[in-house]
């Protein structure tokens, strides 16, 4: 869009909502909760219509599309509105402004056609009940959706999305960051490289083995192991965003990462970190249902519920990451570009901004710190409640419950303690930060398969069955 109209203006200033700092914080929290409700509520409707065959009708097909469109319409404006409440630098580039405007009108035009289609559906159902299924046939429904999305593509004027999507968004002169990583002698770095390489190999093989075992062994097709397989898969992704880079940087002097790559790495870290929080809560809920509600366990933890929990975990992770990303991407970076860590993360990036970072430190602490700490204590309370329930029912015998929960509690402690230490205090010392990150990204994912394998009878038996099957296939 550069030079389309000969403009000398390259950016616009959004005045937004004015008010005191306290008012803006209240508004930010309110709009954040509203946006969370929009995402979760509308995606839940979409999931429910897809998953329940009783809702496979024209009315709910159109409703699901309306819900999906509402998510897109809100996502073009609300996140920006939230971030602008706590920043003085409310600037949007010319290209971003044009793109946002196009998407607003595109989704708005689609919504108009969808509402007309839904009104026509109700007319056919009420006024032409005998011919309803003929009028609103699957082909008609699909045609209505195609027409509505055609409005999106034409109403939006097909905005040009450039390769340099993040270049110049905030007027920064910094185009790359230098990761200081771990210091030491050449011999120390070689030893660390070998150690982290072995840990990463263990992470990949161990966690993917659990995923494979859960898929291959029908005896493990239960909610508990379905969630465990997803946790293992998430651990692979979380480690893969940081550990390979950390290994390569140990033996190179040129530890530079581009601005775009740094933002992408940070978003992936917080997306998968947020997803892991919800997965651990889901696993605690699964153990609660299994121990405290055994007769209703399969009803409570139905396949639909399990899939819904996974969808919620990823949606939460994306919202968690995008909320912080939308703050950081608008910060100006014009001075120092050295990050005293082996990976990018929002607290370290904010420290390098050329503006007052106090407000953004508050956002990071509120988002990551409080979320992490709150989830940790919620999990501890849930496990305590389970143990108290078992203790009352079994006259003081907690051995079975402790045997079931010990692996989960160990994993929760290993994951949350480093996160709490890093985020609950806005910016602790760099040296401690680095070691806490190593625990979360390298040590905990490597230990998870060991913890669940050594302390889980079902996994051990499944491994024996797999071993016998491979032995029989070899000699038969």
C-alpha positions in Angstrom: 0.0 0.0 0.0 3.1 2.3 0.1 2.7 5.1 -2.3 -0.9 4.3 -3.4 -2.1 7.8 -2.9 1.1 9.9 -2.5 0.5 10.4 1.2 3.3 11.7 3.4 1.4 10.4 6.5 2.7 7.0 7.4 0.9 6.4 10.6 -2.2 7.5 12.6 -2.7 8.3 16.3 -5.8 6.6 17.9 -7.1 8.8 20.7 -9.2 5.9 22.2 -10.8 6.2 25.6 -9.6 8.9 28.1 -9.6 8.8 31.8 -7.5 8.2 34.9 -5.0 5.4 35.2 -7.3 3.5 37.6 -10.3 3.9 35.2 -8.2 2.5 32.3 -7.1 -0.5 34.4 -10.7 -1.3 35.2 -11.7 -0.9 31.6 -8.8 -3.1 30.4 -9.9 -5.9 32.8 -13.5 -5.5 31.8 -12.8 -5.6 28.1 -10.3 -8.5 28.6 -13.0 -10.5 30.3 -15.5 -9.6 27.6 -13.1 -10.7 24.9 -12.3 -14.0 26.7 -16.1 -14.5 26.9 -16.4 -13.8 23.1 -13.7 -16.3 22.2 -14.7 -19.1 24.5 -18.5 -18.6 24.1 -18.5 -18.5 20.3 -15.9 -21.2 19.8 -17.9 -23.4 22.3 -21.0 -22.9 20.1 -19.0 -23.9 17.0 -17.6 -27.0 18.7 -21.0 -28.0 20.1 -22.6 -27.8 16.7 -19.8 -29.9 15.1 -19.7 -32.5 17.9 -23.4 -33.1 18.5 -25.2 -34.8 15.6 -28.6 -33.6 16.9 -27.5 -30.0 16.0 -26.7 -30.9 12.4 -29.5 -28.8 11.0 -29.6 -25.6 8.8 -30.4 -23.4 11.8 -27.4 -24.4 13.8 -25.1 -24.6 10.8 -25.8 -20.9 10.2 -25.5 -20.2 13.9 -22.0 -21.8 14.0 -20.9 -19.7 11.1 -22.3 -16.5 12.8 -20.3 -17.4 16.0 -17.1 -18.0 14.0 -17.7 -14.6 12.2 -18.2 -12.9 15.6 -14.8 -14.1 16.8 -13.2 -12.7 13.7 -15.0 -9.4 13.9 -14.1 -8.8 17.6 -10.5 -9.9 17.1 -9.9 -7.1 14.6 -10.7 -4.4 17.2 -10.9 -5.5 20.8 -7.3 -6.6 21.4 -6.0 -3.3 20.0 -8.5 -1.4 22.2 -7.3 -3.3 25.3 -3.7 -2.6 24.6 -4.2 1.1 23.9 -5.8 1.6 27.3 -2.5 1.2 29.0 -0.1 2.8 26.5 0.6 6.4 25.6 2.0 5.4 22.2 -1.3 4.8 20.5 0.1 4.8 17.0 -1.1 2.5 14.1 0.7 2.4 10.8 -1.1 3.4 7.6 -0.9 -0.2 6.3 -2.3 -1.6 9.6 -5.0 0.9 9.6 -6.1 0.1 6.1 -6.0 -3.7 6.8 -8.0 -3.3 10.1 -10.6 -1.2 8.3 -10.9 -3.8 5.5 -11.4 -6.7 7.9 -14.0 -4.8 9.9 -16.1 -4.1 6.8 -15.5 -7.6 5.5 -16.7 -9.4 8.6 -19.5 -6.8 9.0 -20.7 -7.4 5.5 -20.6 -11.2 6.1 -22.6 -10.8 9.3 -25.3 -8.9 7.4 -25.8 -11.7 4.9 -25.7 -14.4 7.7 -28.4 -12.6 9.6 -30.5 -12.4 6.4 -29.9 -16.1 5.9 -30.9 -16.9 9.5 -34.1 -14.9 9.1 -34.9 -16.8 5.8 -34.3 -20.1 7.6 -36.8 -19.1 10.4 -39.3 -18.0 7.7 -39.0 -21.4 5.9 -39.3 -23.3 9.2 -42.3 -21.5 10.5 -44.2 -20.5 7.3 -43.2 -23.5 5.1 -42.7 -26.4 7.5 -43.6 -29.1 5.1 -41.0 -27.9 2.5 -38.4 -26.7 5.1 -35.8 -29.4 4.4 -36.2 -29.0 0.7 -35.9 -25.2 0.8 -33.0 -25.3 3.3 -31.1 -28.2 1.8 -27.4 -28.7 2.5 -26.6 -27.2 -0.9 -28.7 -24.1 -0.1 -27.0 -23.7 3.3 -23.5 -24.0 1.7 -24.5 -21.5 -1.0 -25.6 -19.0 1.6 -22.3 -19.3 3.4 -20.3 -19.0 0.1 -22.3 -15.8 -0.7 -21.6 -14.4 2.8 -17.9 -15.1 2.5 -17.9 -13.7 -1.0 -19.1 -10.5 0.6 -16.2 -10.7 3.0 -13.7 -11.1 0.1 -15.1 -8.2 -2.0 -16.3 -6.0 0.9 -12.8 -6.1 2.4 -11.2 -5.0 -1.0 -8.6 -7.8 -0.6 -6.0 -5.9 1.5 -2.4 -6.5 0.6 -0.5 -8.1 3.5 3.1 -7.4 3.1 6.1 -9.6 3.9 7.3 -7.0 6.3 4.2 -7.3 8.5 6.0 -6.3 11.7 8.6 -3.9 10.2 7.9 -0.3 11.2 4.8 -1.1 13.3 6.3 0.9 16.2 8.8 3.1 14.6 11.7 1.1 16.1 15.3 1.4 14.8 16.2 -1.9 16.4 15.8 -4.7 13.9 17.6 -7.5 15.8 18.5 -8.5 19.4 21.6 -10.1 20.7 21.1 -13.1 23.1 23.9 -13.1 25.6 23.1 -16.7 26.6 25.2 -18.7 29.0 28.8 -17.6 29.6 31.8 -19.6 30.4 35.0 -21.2 29.0 35.1 -23.1 25.8 35.2 -26.4 27.6 32.2 -25.5 29.8 30.2 -24.6 26.7 31.0 -27.9 25.1 29.9 -29.8 28.2 26.7 -27.7 28.4 26.0 -28.3 24.6 26.4 -32.1 25.1 24.2 -32.0 28.2 21.4 -30.0 26.6 21.6 -32.1 23.4 21.1 -35.3 25.4 18.3 -33.6 27.4 16.6 -32.5 24.2 17.0 -35.9 22.7 15.4 -37.4 25.8 12.5 -34.8 25.6 11.8 -35.7 22.0 12.1 -39.5 22.3 10.5 -39.7 25.8 7.4 -37.6 25.1 6.8 -38.8 21.6 7.1 -42.4 22.9 4.3 -41.6 25.4 2.2 -40.2 22.5 2.8 -43.2 20.4 2.1 -45.6 23.3 -1.2 -44.0 24.1 -2.3 -44.1 20.4 -1.1 -47.7 19.8 -2.3 -49.4 23.0 -6.1 -49.6 23.2 -5.9 -50.2 27.0 -4.7 -46.6 27.3 -7.6 -45.1 25.4 -9.0 -43.3 28.5 -9.4 -39.6 29.4 -6.3 -39.7 31.7 -3.9 -40.9 29.0 -5.5 -38.8 26.3 -4.7 -35.7 28.4 -1.2 -37.1 29.2 -0.5 -37.6 25.5 -1.5 -34.0 24.8 0.7 -32.8 27.6 3.7 -34.7 26.2 3.1 -33.3 22.7 2.9 -29.8 24.2 6.2 -30.4 26.1 7.9 -31.3 22.8 6.7 -28.0 21.2 7.6 -25.9 24.3 11.1 -27.2 24.4 11.6 -27.0 20.6 11.0 -23.3 20.7 14.1 -22.7 22.9 16.4 -25.6 23.4 17.7 -26.0 19.8 18.5 -22.3 19.7 20.2 -22.5 23.1 22.4 -25.4 21.9 23.5 -23.7 18.7 24.2 -20.4 20.5 26.6 -22.1 22.9 29.2 -22.6 20.2 28.8 -19.4 18.3 29.8 -15.9 18.9 27.2 -14.4 16.6 24.1 -14.8 18.9 21.7 -12.6 16.9 18.0 -13.0 16.5 15.8 -10.8 14.3 13.0 -8.7 15.7 10.4 -10.9 13.9 12.0 -14.2 15.1 12.2 -12.9 18.7 8.5 -11.9 18.6 7.5 -15.3 17.1 9.6 -17.2 19.6 8.0 -15.3 22.5 4.5 -15.9 21.2 5.1 -19.6 20.8 6.5 -19.9 24.3 3.5 -18.2 25.9 1.0 -20.0 23.7 2.3 -23.4 24.7 2.9 -22.3 28.2 -0.7 -21.1 28.6 -2.0 -24.3 27.0 0.1 -26.3 29.5 -1.6 -24.5 32.4 -5.0 -25.5 31.2 -3.9 -29.1 30.5 -2.6 -29.5 34.0 -5.9 -28.1 35.4 -7.8 -30.6 33.1 -5.6 -33.5 34.4 -6.4 -32.4 38.0 -10.1 -32.4 37.2 -9.8 -35.8 35.6 -8.2 -37.2 38.8 -10.9 -35.5 40.9 -13.7 -37.2 38.8 -11.9 -40.6 38.9 -11.4 -40.6 42.6 -14.3 -38.6 44.0 -17.0 -39.4 41.4 -16.0 -42.9 40.2 -19.5 -44.0 39.2 -20.0 -40.9 37.0 -16.4 -40.7 35.7 -17.0 -41.8 32.1 -20.0 -39.5 31.9 -18.2 -36.5 33.2 -15.0 -37.2 31.2 -16.7 -38.1 28.0 -14.8 -38.0 24.7 -16.5 -34.7 23.8 -15.5 -33.2 27.2 -11.9 -34.3 26.6 -11.7 -32.7 23.2 -13.4 -29.6 24.5 -10.7 -29.3 27.2 -7.9 -29.6 24.6 -9.6 -26.9 22.5 -9.9 -24.6 25.5 -6.3 -25.1 26.4 -5.1 -24.0 23.0 -7.5 -21.1 22.8 -6.4 -19.9 26.3 -2.7 -20.2 25.2 -3.3 -18.1 22.1 -5.2 -15.4 24.0 -2.6 -15.4 26.7 0.2 -14.9 24.2 -1.6 -12.4 22.0 -2.6 -10.2 24.9 1.0 -9.7 25.8 2.2 -9.6 22.2 -0.2 -6.8 21.4 1.4 -4.7 24.1 5.0 -5.4 23.2 4.7 -5.0 19.4 3.7 -1.3 19.8 6.7 -0.4 22.0 9.5 1.6 20.5 13.0 0.1 20.5 15.7 2.5 19.7 18.6 1.9 22.1 20.2 -1.2 23.6 19.4 -4.6 22.0 21.2 -7.1 24.3 19.0 -9.7 26.1 20.7 -11.3 29.0 19.1 -14.7 28.3 19.2 -17.6 25.8 15.7 -16.9 24.5 13.3 -14.0 24.0 10.6 -13.4 26.6 8.3 -10.4 27.2 9.9 -9.2 30.5 13.3 -9.0 29.0 12.1 -7.4 25.8 10.1 -4.7 27.7 13.3 -3.7 29.6 14.8 -2.7 26.3 12.0 -0.3 25.2 12.6 3.4 24.9 9.5 4.3 26.8 8.4 4.1 30.4 8.1 0.3 31.0 6.4 0.5 34.4 2.9 0.1 33.0 3.9 -2.8 30.8 5.7 -4.5 33.7 2.4 -4.4 35.5 0.6 -6.0 32.5 3.2 -8.8 32.3 3.0 -9.4 36.1 -0.8 -9.4 36.0 -1.0 -11.6 33.0 1.8 -14.2 33.5 2.5 -13.9 37.2 -1.0 -13.9 38.6 -2.2 -16.4 36.1 0.6 -18.8 36.9 0.4 -18.3 40.7 -3.4 -18.6 40.7 -3.3 -21.8 38.7 -0.7 -23.3 40.9 -2.6 -22.7 44.1 -5.8 -23.8 42.5 -4.2 -27.1 41.6 -2.7 -27.5 45.1 -6.2 -26.9 46.6 -7.8 -29.4 44.2 -5.3 -32.1 45.1 -5.7 -31.3 48.8 -9.5 -31.6 48.4 -9.1 -35.0 46.7 -6.8 -36.3 49.4 -9.2 -35.1 52.2 -12.2 -36.7 50.4 -10.3 -40.0 50.1 -9.1 -39.8 53.7 -12.7 -39.4 55.0 -14.0 -42.3 52.8 -11.2 -44.7 53.6 -10.8 -44.1 57.3 -7.3 -42.5 57.0 -5.8 -44.6 54.2 -4.3 -42.3 51.6 -1.9 -44.7 50.0 -3.9 -45.3 46.9 -4.8 -41.7 46.3 -1.2 -40.6 46.9 0.0 -43.3 44.4 -2.4 -41.9 41.8 -1.6 -38.3 42.4 2.1 -38.3 43.2 3.2 -38.1 39.5 0.8 -35.2 38.8 1.8 -33.3 41.9 5.5 -33.7 41.1 5.0 -32.4 37.5 3.0 -29.5 38.7 5.7 -28.4 41.2 8.5 -28.8 38.6 6.6 -26.7 36.1 5.2 -23.9 38.3 7.9 -23.1 40.8 10.3 -21.7 38.1 7.4 -19.8 36.4 6.3 -18.2 39.7 9.9 -17.2 40.5 10.3 -15.6 37.1 7.0 -13.8 36.8 5.6 -13.0 40.2 8.5 -10.6 40.8 8.4 -8.4 37.6 12.2 -8.7 36.8 14.4 -10.7 39.0 18.2 -11.1 38.4 19.2 -12.3 35.0 21.4 -15.2 36.2 18.6 -16.7 38.2 16.1 -16.2 35.4 18.3 -18.1 33.0 18.5 -21.2 35.3 14.7 -21.0 36.0 14.1 -21.1 32.2 16.4 -24.0 31.8 14.4 -26.0 34.4 11.1 -25.2 32.6 12.3 -25.7 29.0 14.8 -28.5 29.3 14.7 -30.3 32.6 11.0 -30.6 33.4 10.0 -31.8 29.9 12.8 -34.4 30.0 11.6 -35.6 33.5 7.9 -35.8 32.7 8.1 -39.1 30.7 10.3 -40.6 33.4 7.9 -39.6 36.2 4.8 -40.9 34.4 6.6 -44.1 33.3 8.3 -45.1 36.5 5.3 -44.3 38.7 2.5 -45.6 36.5 1.5 -49.3 36.4 -0.6 -49.0 33.3 2.3 -47.4 31.3 4.7 -50.1 32.4 2.2 -52.8 31.4 1.6 -51.1 28.1 5.4 -51.0 27.5 5.6 -54.8 28.3 2.8 -55.5 25.8 4.5 -53.4 23.1 7.8 -55.2 23.8 6.1 -58.7 23.5 4.3 -57.6 20.3 7.6 -56.5 18.7 9.3 -59.7 19.9 6.5 -61.9 18.3 6.6 -59.9 15.1 10.3 -60.5 14.8 10.2 -64.3 15.2 6.8 -65.1 13.7 
